[in-house]
Amino acid sequence: MQPDDFRSWRKALGWKQKDAAEKLGLKKRVIQYYEKGDRDGKPIEIPKTVELACLALTLGFESYDGQHMPRAKNAPALRTAAPAEEEAPPKRQARTAKSAE
């Protein structure tokens, strides 16, 4: 997401920078950096997490409880991790201090 896209997103929702900051859980100053595209003359990139949060807010989601959601017909298949079949390593016994003789 580019700075102009971010600004357009916010304005399309009719939000002030403060509103976007509250919805995204960020400081207003960070919103200003994202819209400007730099901080103190250094380029700043809008993180993918913020980009995806913008999408979620656009779709009307203000929170997510981790529950399964229906997928779009053209969405790529989910990759799932293979179940762990390894046994847990044996626990180590606590070391004891040697008694002084």
Secondary structure, DSSP 8 states (H G I E B T S, - for coil): --HHHHHHHHHHTT--HHHHHHHHT--HHHHHHHHHTEETTEE----HHHHHHHHHHHTT-S---S------TTS--------------------------
